[in-house]
């Protein structure tokens, strides 16, 4: 299945730093995919494709959801929305 993504759609990129005492990468990936993130190759680990130009408040809300989803996984993350 080919999924076309418009170039003008906003994206939120997520970089995750894992800890050997934390959750397995596959579990973290499963949790993030349930939120709509997808694994990507390159500078970032995951991407979230907005279906619109999201507001700053919506981006902050997504960041809060990531925080809640990854709580207890013993990972550190960075989000970048463009």
Residue pairs with C-beta under 8 A, 6 or more apart in sequence:
5 49
9 49
9 50
9 51
9 52
10 49
10 50
10 52
10 53
10 54
10 81
10 82
11 47
11 48
11 49
11 50
11 81
11 82
12 47
12 48
12 50
12 59
12 62
12 79
12 80
12 81
13 40
13 43
13 44
13 46
13 47
13 48
13 79
13 80
13 81
13 82
14 32
14 37
14 44
14 45
14 46
14 47
14 48
14 66
14 77
14 78
14 79
14 80
15 43
15 44
15 45
15 77
15 78
15 80
16 28
16 45
16 46
16 70
16 75
16 76
16 77
17 75
17 76
17 77
18 25
18 28
18 75
19 74
19 75
19 76
21 74
22 73
22 74
22 75
23 72
23 73
23 74
23 75
27 73
28 70
28 73
28 75
29 39
29 46
31 69
31 70
31 73
32 46
32 66
32 69
32 70
33 39
34 69
35 48
35 65
35 66
35 69
36 48
36 49
37 46
37 47
37 48
38 46
38 47
38 48
38 49
39 45
39 46
40 46
40 47
44 80
48 62
50 58
54 62
54 81
59 79
59 81
62 79
63 79
66 77
66 79
70 77
